[in-house]
Every structure is written in structure tokens, then in C-alpha cells.
């Protein structure tokens, strides 16, 4: 895990360097970004007024709107660095094809579009991606199809994030780095994420940083469904999320710091190797379901955890397995018909296990 994380961090650093290079090039070409100083239009239609999105951005006003009809082919990376700009598709299947869409200005909205470009929200706030499909036709150097880097208070809603490209798949569908906080992701799907780093790193949703909220999202065709890694993962919430049918890894994977306060509520993991894997930190698993996984419904290691009102049935190994979990509460859960046993705890002391429905319990593996 550490080696894979180091490789992912190295690739992220390369991308960050490329982004800074693009910023520098833009700053040399365009100096006037103030609302009163910038010369441009408040409403632009593409391709009627300009043939490409980049030219439209270059000639737009802060707070303006760009409407896109038909299919655009962008010859280079597109940088959206005009504040409060709305980019909106109109008509039948409005589409942008290209390499990378880079959003660096505050308050940018992209909606009702098919974006065939790896998309990066970098160093900004209050960006919105709404009612859109984000994909890419080739590997652009980004490790995720949609990446949020050093950016907070952004919103992604009603989007489909497709990691597949010709000849391969991206490592992540949605990736938020450890400097990205208070982002909201709602009613979105991330799929086809089997990246070049292999099954031990790839995720449909990789959510690092703090105070991020992931609600009613679905992972499809993935190595891992939802994951978080590292010391910055604090107070993240996953509610109503679904990760089913991974043949390579687990639906939910979290490796957390002591102060993490991870909250999983009404989440479902089925048909994968394991349902929930949590290592370290402090977590709550409430009203969740992990049925018919190959091995374990829930594997909880060295964690302060509350597991309540959840169901772990018909898994190929154990329903709930606790290791090094002490002085915690396991209450009102159901675990039956798991192949080896329904509940097991090893190297655990002082746990309160009450009002559960367990078919069989093991003393060890």
C-alpha cells in the first residue's frame, strides 16, 4: 500500500507541476482579470461566436455565460480562469472533446455537458459540476478522470464519471487530494476504474482531505469502490453510497488517522472481495449492508468503531471480523449464513456486543 501510494503521489506531483506551468503561461498572455478591467462579452455562443471553448473563455467577462451547442474539438488544454463563469450545454448532446479541462477560477459552473476531457479543479473554491458526463478518450497524465486538487467548498452533482479510455482505464474516477476540504458530491456515478497501479490502489471514488460529503453515489465496474487514505482524512461522510460487484477488491476501503471520525450511513457493498475494510482511526458504521461478498462483510482492524443497525449476511467467509478493536459498541446488527462464521473478534477487549442477531460466532479463524 505504501509503495502504491508513493507512486500515486509522484504522479500527482507531475500533474501539479504541469498545472503550474499552464498557469504561468496564461498569466503571461492575459493580465487583466478584474471585472472592470477585462474586455469581453457577458454571453457567448459556441461555435457561433467562437469556434472553441478556450477562445470563448479568453473573451468572456467574470460572471458571464458560455453556451455550447453541438460538438467541439479543442486543440489544446482548456483553462477556465475567469471567475463566476457558467459553461452550459444546449440542445442535443453538447460535447467537448480534448485533452484536459482545467478550472482555476472561483465560482465556475459547468453543467449539462458531455466533457470528453480529464477535468481538474485546482486551487479554487465554489466550482460546480452539474448534470454532466466526465470522461476521457486517452490517458492525459492525470491519475483520475475528475480531480479536485487543493480546492474546497466545491460541488459535484448528478454527474457520471467514466474512467475508461481507448486501451486502458484511469486509476481513479473522482480523486480529491489531502488539501481538498468541504467538498460535496451528490447523486453521481463513477465507473470503469482499473488503473495502471493495479488493484491495490485504484478506486472509483478516492476521497482524501477533510469534511467532505459523499451522498447517494454509486461505484460501477471498479477495483475499489470508495476509499480514503492518510493523515488528512478527517470527518468525511459517506451516506447512501453503493459499491457492488468488484471481483478484485473491496467495496469500501479506509486507512485512517487516529482523529478521522469517518461516518458510513446507509451504504451497501455486495458481490466484492470484502464489503467494508477499515484500518485505524475512529469510525461509525450505521444502517449499512454487506451481503454476498467473497470473503468478509466487514473487516475492522485497530479502530475505534460503532457498528449499529447493519446487516452482514451470506458472505463467503465472515460476517463481521474485529481485530484489535477495544471498548467499542456492536449493537442491533444482523449477521447470518456466512460461510465460516457470523461474528468474530480477535485481540479485542471490553467491547459491548448487544441486541445483535448472529447465527454462529467463532473464537478464532
Secondary structure, 3 states (H helix, E strand, C coil): CHHHHHHHHHHHHHHHHHHHHHHHHHHHHCCCCCCCCCCCEEEEEECCCECCHHHHHHCEEEEEEEEEEEEEECCCCEEECCCCCEEEEEEEEEEEEEEEEEECCCCCEEECCEEEEEEEEECCECCEEECCEEECCCCCCCCEEEEEECCECCEEECCEEECEECCEECCEEEEECCCCCCCEEECCEEEEECCCCCCCCCEEEEECCECCEEECCEEEEECCCEEEEECCCECCEEECCEEECCCCCCCEEEEECCCCCEEEECCEEECCCEEEEEECCEEEEECCEEECCCCEEEEEECCEEEEECCECCCCCCEEEEEECCCCCEEECCEECCCCCEEEEEECCCCCEEECCEECCEECCC
